[in-house]
Amino acid sequence: MSNPAHISRPPNTLRMKVGGGFNINADAIAKAEEALKAMSAQFGQWLNDEITKLDKAQADIREKGYTPETAEALYFRAHDLKGLGSTYEYPLVTRIAGSLCRMLDDPARRMTAPAVILDAHVDALRAIVRDQIKTDENPTGRVLAETLEAKVAEHRAG
């Protein structure tokens, strides 16, 4: 006795909700890319502004102590840099800020983060932007990123 299966596909209601197909307007993408290119001259200044905020978070830790509040502020600064680094044409900033975020992302373990590793990340980010080391193709940048990532991995493992 055969029991033929019947397959029914539910309607794609998402497509209806967003107004039909997922056609991507090539002109809109081109305009966005042009706008981003026009703003790229400001990327360096914007990145320096983010480093200034990171420096302030580090200074607050030195002045007020390493508290849940100052640790969280440092985490948010690192998180912003992680997101902005590649946009601002500094993928190495994204990588190292990501390493710092891994050190601080778990609020329960955040307070055990060694100050020397936190400071090393902040100092590295400052130097990368200052010296315009954009990628880990730069041997110094690569070694710096690998060393910091290894220290974070050690801390998280132990």
C-alpha positions as CSV (number, residue, x, y, z in Angstrom):
1,M,0.0,0.0,0.0
2,S,1.6,3.2,-1.0
3,N,1.0,6.4,0.8
4,P,2.0,9.3,-1.4
5,A,3.3,12.3,0.5
6,H,1.9,15.7,-0.2
7,I,4.2,18.7,0.2
8,S,2.7,22.1,0.6
9,R,4.7,25.3,0.7
10,P,3.4,28.0,3.0
11,P,3.1,31.4,1.4
12,N,6.0,33.8,1.8
13,T,4.3,36.4,3.9
14,L,7.6,38.2,4.5
15,R,7.9,39.0,0.8
16,M,4.4,40.4,0.8
17,K,5.0,42.5,4.0
18,V,8.1,44.2,2.5
19,G,6.4,45.0,-0.7
20,G,7.1,42.2,-3.1
21,G,10.5,40.8,-4.1
22,F,13.8,41.5,-2.7
23,N,15.0,43.5,-5.6
24,I,18.1,45.4,-4.8
25,N,18.3,48.8,-6.5
26,A,21.7,49.0,-8.0
27,D,21.5,52.7,-8.3
28,A,20.8,53.1,-4.6
29,I,23.8,50.9,-3.8
30,A,26.0,52.9,-6.2
31,K,24.8,56.2,-4.5
32,A,25.6,54.8,-1.1
33,E,29.0,53.8,-2.2
34,E,29.7,57.2,-3.6
35,A,28.5,58.9,-0.4
36,L,30.8,56.6,1.6
37,K,33.7,57.3,-0.7
38,A,33.0,61.1,-0.3
39,M,33.1,60.8,3.5
40,S,36.3,58.6,3.5
41,A,38.4,61.7,3.8
42,Q,36.9,62.1,7.3
43,F,37.4,58.5,8.4
44,G,40.8,59.3,10.0
45,Q,39.4,62.1,12.2
46,W,36.3,60.1,13.1
47,L,38.6,57.2,14.1
48,N,40.7,59.5,16.2
49,D,37.6,60.8,17.9
50,E,36.8,57.1,18.8
51,I,40.3,56.6,20.2
52,T,39.9,59.8,22.3
53,K,36.7,58.2,23.8
54,L,38.7,55.0,24.4
55,D,41.4,57.0,26.1
56,K,38.8,58.6,28.3
57,A,37.5,55.2,29.4
58,Q,41.0,54.1,30.2
59,A,41.6,57.3,32.2
60,D,38.4,56.8,34.1
61,I,39.6,53.4,35.2
62,R,42.8,54.9,36.4
63,E,41.0,57.7,38.3
64,K,37.9,55.9,39.6
65,G,39.2,52.4,39.7
66,Y,38.2,49.3,37.8
67,T,34.5,49.1,38.7
68,P,31.6,47.4,36.9
69,E,30.7,50.9,35.5
70,T,34.2,51.8,34.2
71,A,34.7,48.3,32.8
72,E,31.4,48.5,31.0
73,A,32.4,51.9,29.5
74,L,35.6,50.4,28.2
75,Y,33.7,47.5,26.7
76,F,31.3,49.8,24.9
77,R,34.2,51.9,23.5
78,A,35.9,48.7,22.3
79,H,32.6,47.4,20.8
80,D,32.2,50.7,18.9
81,L,35.7,50.4,17.5
82,K,35.1,46.8,16.6
83,G,32.2,47.9,14.4
84,L,33.8,51.0,13.0
85,G,37.3,49.9,12.3
86,S,36.6,48.1,9.0
87,T,34.1,50.8,7.9
88,Y,36.9,53.4,8.4
89,E,39.3,51.2,6.4
90,Y,41.1,49.9,9.5
91,P,40.4,46.2,9.7
92,L,43.2,45.8,12.2
93,V,41.3,48.1,14.6
94,T,38.3,45.8,14.2
95,R,40.4,42.8,15.0
96,I,42.1,44.2,18.1
97,A,39.0,45.8,19.4
98,G,37.3,42.5,18.9
99,S,40.0,40.9,21.0
100,L,39.3,43.4,23.7
101,C,35.6,42.8,23.5
102,R,36.2,39.0,23.9
103,M,38.1,39.9,27.1
104,L,35.2,42.0,28.4
105,D,32.0,40.6,26.8
106,D,30.9,38.4,29.7
107,P,29.9,40.8,32.6
108,A,30.3,37.9,35.1
109,R,34.0,37.5,34.2
110,R,34.7,41.1,33.2
111,M,36.0,42.1,36.6
112,T,38.7,39.4,36.4
113,A,40.3,40.9,33.3
114,P,44.0,41.8,34.0
115,A,44.7,45.5,33.7
116,V,47.9,44.9,31.8
117,I,46.1,43.1,29.0
118,L,43.4,45.8,28.9
119,D,46.0,48.5,28.8
120,A,47.9,46.6,26.1
121,H,44.8,46.6,23.9
122,V,44.2,50.3,24.4
123,D,47.8,51.2,23.7
124,A,47.8,49.0,20.6
125,L,44.7,50.6,19.2
126,R,46.1,54.1,19.9
127,A,49.4,53.1,18.1
128,I,47.7,51.5,15.1
129,V,45.6,54.6,14.4
130,R,48.5,57.0,15.1
131,D,50.9,55.1,12.8
132,Q,48.1,54.3,10.2
133,I,48.6,50.5,10.4
134,K,45.4,49.5,8.6
135,T,45.7,45.8,8.2
136,D,47.4,42.7,9.6
137,E,49.5,42.5,6.4
138,N,51.8,44.8,8.3
139,P,54.2,42.5,10.2
140,T,54.1,44.6,13.4
141,G,50.3,44.8,13.3
142,R,50.0,41.0,12.8
143,V,52.3,40.2,15.7
144,L,50.5,42.7,17.9
145,A,47.1,41.2,17.1
146,E,48.2,37.6,17.5
147,T,49.9,38.3,20.8
148,L,46.9,40.1,22.2
149,E,44.5,37.4,21.0
150,A,46.7,34.7,22.6
151,K,46.7,36.6,25.9
152,V,42.9,36.9,25.8
153,A,42.6,33.2,25.0
154,E,44.9,32.3,27.9
155,H,42.9,34.4,30.3
156,R,39.6,33.0,29.1
157,A,40.9,29.4,29.4
158,G,42.2,29.8,32.8
